[in-house]
């Protein structure tokens, strides 16, 4: 065409996993040295005590599913959201 790239022929700079936009926030990751999208999700498993996990959109990072050092992602980043979820859960159970 005229040198303008459309969204159909544009290639993404980095490969990212599918992170739902709901509840996401930007975070500067020291492992990949760039802004990433993170979100809080329930850890795998059943039952009320399954815990939480911080999901990142970087599939190329070796720590993507770790949430352990040197990965800077920790559930404490979402402390207020966890409190709100727990309060909502306890009010539903009453």
FENTA-V604894 format. One record per helix or strand of 2 or more residues. SS is the DSSP state (H for helix, E for strand). FROM is the first residue (numbers start at 1). TO is the last residue. If there is no record, write none. Layout:
# FENTA-V604894
ss=[SS	SS]
from=[FROM	FROM]
to=[TO	TO]
This chain:
# FENTA-V604894
ss=[E	E	E	H]
from=[25	34	52	75]
to=[29	42	56	93]
